[in-house]
Amino acid sequence: MSAVTQQQATKRPKGTPGPLSLWIQRQANASTAKKIRRKGGQMMGMELLVLHTVGRRTGEARENPLAWFDDGAGGRLVVASGGGSRHPGWFANLVAHPEQVAVELHGTGTTPVTAHVLDDAERARAWPAIAAAAPTIDKHQSKSDRQYPVVRLVPAGA
């Protein structure tokens, strides 16, 4: 193995996105967020929202379009399903700065939310409805070595 290849292999763990993948993901996220704002929040049969977080290292505002699922109690559930072998960056940002999380739905402004990562029992109760609404997420979960966290987003103060 050449020195350059060996250095590249030690820079990021296997199964995590590289710089090109991250750039493509950011471009796609920006495009999807614009589409949600202009045309509505539905794609591939799933309802979408724009999750607003703050970067855990940079402190910069971040936006991620995500599928959401009704929790039946006035909140929304989102699944941390991307990111390869690690949780996606938005999840790490949400956990690092839970007081700076907001959601945006089509036709509404940004609403501050309280984010709660479901524990194993809560997740087990919520997962069947998520799997029924989004079989692709369930399929990816079954092939993953990590358990996808599920986060409940409730309007702040509710």
Contacts in CASP RR format, 6 or more apart in sequence:
PFRMAT RR
TARGET T0000
AUTHOR 0000-0000-0000
METHOD contacts of the structure
MODEL  1
MSAVTQQQATKRPKGTPGPLSLWIQRQANASTAKKIRRKGGQMMGMELLV
LHTVGRRTGEARENPLAWFDDGAGGRLVVASGGGSRHPGWFANLVAHPEQ
VAVELHGTGTTPVTAHVLDDAERARAWPAIAAAAPTIDKHQSKSDRQYPV
VRLVPAGA
1 9 0 8 1.000
12 18 0 8 1.000
13 85 0 8 1.000
13 86 0 8 1.000
14 85 0 8 1.000
15 84 0 8 1.000
15 85 0 8 1.000
15 86 0 8 1.000
16 83 0 8 1.000
16 84 0 8 1.000
16 85 0 8 1.000
16 86 0 8 1.000
17 25 0 8 1.000
17 83 0 8 1.000
17 84 0 8 1.000
29 63 0 8 1.000
29 64 0 8 1.000
29 65 0 8 1.000
30 63 0 8 1.000
32 43 0 8 1.000
32 48 0 8 1.000
32 65 0 8 1.000
33 50 0 8 1.000
33 63 0 8 1.000
33 64 0 8 1.000
33 65 0 8 1.000
35 41 0 8 1.000
35 43 0 8 1.000
36 48 0 8 1.000
36 49 0 8 1.000
36 50 0 8 1.000
36 65 0 8 1.000
36 104 0 8 1.000
36 105 0 8 1.000
36 106 0 8 1.000
37 50 0 8 1.000
37 104 0 8 1.000
37 106 0 8 1.000
37 107 0 8 1.000
39 106 0 8 1.000
40 48 0 8 1.000
40 106 0 8 1.000
40 107 0 8 1.000
41 47 0 8 1.000
41 48 0 8 1.000
41 49 0 8 1.000
41 105 0 8 1.000
41 106 0 8 1.000
42 48 0 8 1.000
43 67 0 8 1.000
44 136 0 8 1.000
46 67 0 8 1.000
46 68 0 8 1.000
46 133 0 8 1.000
46 134 0 8 1.000
47 67 0 8 1.000
47 68 0 8 1.000
47 69 0 8 1.000
48 65 0 8 1.000
48 66 0 8 1.000
48 67 0 8 1.000
48 68 0 8 1.000
49 65 0 8 1.000
49 66 0 8 1.000
49 68 0 8 1.000
49 76 0 8 1.000
49 78 0 8 1.000
49 103 0 8 1.000
49 104 0 8 1.000
49 105 0 8 1.000
50 63 0 8 1.000
50 64 0 8 1.000
50 65 0 8 1.000
50 66 0 8 1.000
50 103 0 8 1.000
50 104 0 8 1.000
50 105 0 8 1.000
51 63 0 8 1.000
51 64 0 8 1.000
51 65 0 8 1.000
51 66 0 8 1.000
51 78 0 8 1.000
51 90 0 8 1.000
51 94 0 8 1.000
51 101 0 8 1.000
51 102 0 8 1.000
51 103 0 8 1.000
51 153 0 8 1.000
52 61 0 8 1.000
52 62 0 8 1.000
52 63 0 8 1.000
52 101 0 8 1.000
52 102 0 8 1.000
52 103 0 8 1.000
52 104 0 8 1.000
52 110 0 8 1.000
53 61 0 8 1.000
53 62 0 8 1.000
53 64 0 8 1.000
53 90 0 8 1.000
53 93 0 8 1.000
53 94 0 8 1.000
53 97 0 8 1.000
53 100 0 8 1.000
53 101 0 8 1.000
54 60 0 8 1.000
54 61 0 8 1.000
54 62 0 8 1.000
54 93 0 8 1.000
54 96 0 8 1.000
54 97 0 8 1.000
54 100 0 8 1.000
55 61 0 8 1.000
55 62 0 8 1.000
55 93 0 8 1.000
55 96 0 8 1.000
55 97 0 8 1.000
56 92 0 8 1.000
56 93 0 8 1.000
56 95 0 8 1.000
56 96 0 8 1.000
56 97 0 8 1.000
59 97 0 8 1.000
62 90 0 8 1.000
62 93 0 8 1.000
64 88 0 8 1.000
64 90 0 8 1.000
66 78 0 8 1.000
66 79 0 8 1.000
66 90 0 8 1.000
67 78 0 8 1.000
67 79 0 8 1.000
67 134 0 8 1.000
67 137 0 8 1.000
68 76 0 8 1.000
68 77 0 8 1.000
68 78 0 8 1.000
68 103 0 8 1.000
68 153 0 8 1.000
69 76 0 8 1.000
69 77 0 8 1.000
69 78 0 8 1.000
69 79 0 8 1.000
69 126 0 8 1.000
69 129 0 8 1.000
69 130 0 8 1.000
69 133 0 8 1.000
69 134 0 8 1.000
70 76 0 8 1.000
70 77 0 8 1.000
71 77 0 8 1.000
71 126 0 8 1.000
71 152 0 8 1.000
74 154 0 8 1.000
74 158 0 8 1.000
75 152 0 8 1.000
75 153 0 8 1.000
75 154 0 8 1.000
75 155 0 8 1.000
75 158 0 8 1.000
76 103 0 8 1.000
76 152 0 8 1.000
76 153 0 8 1.000
77 118 0 8 1.000
77 126 0 8 1.000
77 130 0 8 1.000
77 150 0 8 1.000
77 151 0 8 1.000
77 152 0 8 1.000
77 153 0 8 1.000
78 150 0 8 1.000
78 151 0 8 1.000
78 153 0 8 1.000
79 130 0 8 1.000
79 134 0 8 1.000
79 137 0 8 1.000
79 148 0 8 1.000
79 149 0 8 1.000
79 150 0 8 1.000
79 151 0 8 1.000
80 87 0 8 1.000
80 88 0 8 1.000
80 90 0 8 1.000
80 91 0 8 1.000
80 148 0 8 1.000
80 149 0 8 1.000
80 150 0 8 1.000
80 151 0 8 1.000
81 88 0 8 1.000
81 137 0 8 1.000
81 140 0 8 1.000
81 141 0 8 1.000
81 148 0 8 1.000
82 88 0 8 1.000
82 148 0 8 1.000
83 89 0 8 1.000
84 144 0 8 1.000
85 145 0 8 1.000
85 146 0 8 1.000
86 146 0 8 1.000
87 146 0 8 1.000
87 149 0 8 1.000
91 149 0 8 1.000
91 151 0 8 1.000
94 101 0 8 1.000
94 115 0 8 1.000
94 151 0 8 1.000
95 117 0 8 1.000
98 114 0 8 1.000
98 115 0 8 1.000
101 112 0 8 1.000
101 113 0 8 1.000
101 114 0 8 1.000
101 115 0 8 1.000
101 153 0 8 1.000
102 110 0 8 1.000
102 111 0 8 1.000
102 112 0 8 1.000
102 113 0 8 1.000
103 110 0 8 1.000
103 111 0 8 1.000
103 113 0 8 1.000
103 153 0 8 1.000
104 110 0 8 1.000
104 111 0 8 1.000
105 111 0 8 1.000
111 155 0 8 1.000
111 156 0 8 1.000
112 155 0 8 1.000
112 156 0 8 1.000
113 153 0 8 1.000
113 154 0 8 1.000
113 155 0 8 1.000
113 156 0 8 1.000
114 153 0 8 1.000
114 154 0 8 1.000
114 155 0 8 1.000
114 156 0 8 1.000
114 157 0 8 1.000
114 158 0 8 1.000
115 151 0 8 1.000
115 152 0 8 1.000
115 153 0 8 1.000
116 151 0 8 1.000
116 152 0 8 1.000
116 154 0 8 1.000
117 149 0 8 1.000
117 150 0 8 1.000
117 151 0 8 1.000
118 126 0 8 1.000
118 149 0 8 1.000
118 150 0 8 1.000
118 151 0 8 1.000
118 152 0 8 1.000
122 150 0 8 1.000
122 152 0 8 1.000
123 147 0 8 1.000
123 149 0 8 1.000
123 150 0 8 1.000
126 150 0 8 1.000
127 138 0 8 1.000
127 150 0 8 1.000
130 137 0 8 1.000
130 138 0 8 1.000
130 150 0 8 1.000
131 137 0 8 1.000
131 138 0 8 1.000
131 141 0 8 1.000
137 148 0 8 1.000
140 148 0 8 1.000
141 147 0 8 1.000
141 148 0 8 1.000
END
